[in-house]
C-alpha cells in the first residue's frame, strides 16, 4: 500500500492542483501540505483528511486507511473494482456537465465497451 504522502500527492496531481491552490481551497497551509506529501507528518487529523478528500474528490476512507487511522478493508469485493484513479478523474470532471451531457458520455462509454467486445 502507498504511503499517505504518495496517496495525497497522486490525488492532488490528478485534479490537477498546485499546493497553493489546495491551500486556497482548504485553508491548510502549503507548507503543511508539503510535509504531508513528503511523509514528514504521518497522522494528520481526520478533519484535515476530510478537507483534502473533498477537494480531491476521493473517498475519505482511502486517506484514513493510508494514514493508519482505520484499517484497510480486506473485502474481496474490492478486487474486482475498476481503477479508482480513472473513476475519480471521471467523477471530478463530471460536475461541469449537464445531465444531458452526462447521458451522452454514458452512451459513448457503452458504445466503446460494445466496440471493444465486438472488435
N, C-alpha and C positions, 0 to 999 in steps of 0.2 A: 504494500500500500504506500502511496506517495505521502510525503510529509505534509503537514498543514501549509507550510510556506509554499511548497511546489503546487499544491492544490489551489491556493489563493492566487498565485501568480498566473497559472494557466487560465483560471476563470476570468481574471481581470483582462488578460490579453485577448480572450475570446470576445469580450464585449465590443470593441476594444476601448479601454480607458487608460489614461496615464494615472500615476499615483495622485497627482494634483486633482484630476477630475474626480477620483474616488473621494478625496478629501472634501471637495466641494459638495459632493452628493451625500456624504455621510457625517461630516463633521469630525472624522477621525484624521489626525494629522498624518501627512505623508511620511514623516519620519517613523511614526509608529507602524504604518502600513509596510514600510520598507523593512523594518525589523521583523514583522510578522512573516513577510515573504522570504526573508533570509534565515528563518527559523531561530532568530535570536529570542523571540517570545514564543514559548511553546503552548501556553494555555491562556489565551485571552478570555475575557468574559463571554458568556453566551449572548449578551446584548451586542457586543462588537460583532460576533459571528452572524447574528441575526441581521444586522445592518448590511454586512457585506453580502450575505446570501441574497438579500432583497435587491441590492444594486446589481449583482452579478447574475441574477435570475437562476440561481441554483438551489438545490434542496439544502435546508439548514442542517438536516441530519448528516449530510456529507461532510460539512465542516465540523460539526460536533464530533463525528467519528474520527476525522483526521486529527483533531486536537486531543483525542483521548477522553473527552468529556462523557461520551457514551460509547458503548461497544458497537463495532461494525456488525451489521446484520449478516448472518451467515445463511440467510434464506436461499435455498436452491432456486427459487423462482427468479431471483435476480440474475442468474447465469444466462438466461435466455433474453434478457432485455437488450434492446438496441443500444448503440453507442450513445451514452448520455451527453457527451460533448456535442455531438451533432444535434441532438434534441434540444439541448439548452440554447444553442445558437438559433435554431428554428423558433423556439418559444420567444427569445429576445426580439427577433425581428418581426414576429407576427403581430405585435402590438400596433404596428404602424399601418396595418391593412384593414380594410373594411371587411365586413362579414362576407360580402360577395367575392372579394379578392381572396379571402381565406378559402372559400369553397373552390375557387378556380385553382388555387395551389394544390388543394387536396385532390382534385380531379387530375391535375398534372402528375402528381405523385402516383396515383392509381395507374395512370397511363404508363408511366415509366416502369412500374412494377410489372405490369402486363407485358410490356415490351421486353423486359429482361427475361421473363419466364418463357416467352414465345420466340425468342431470338430475333 
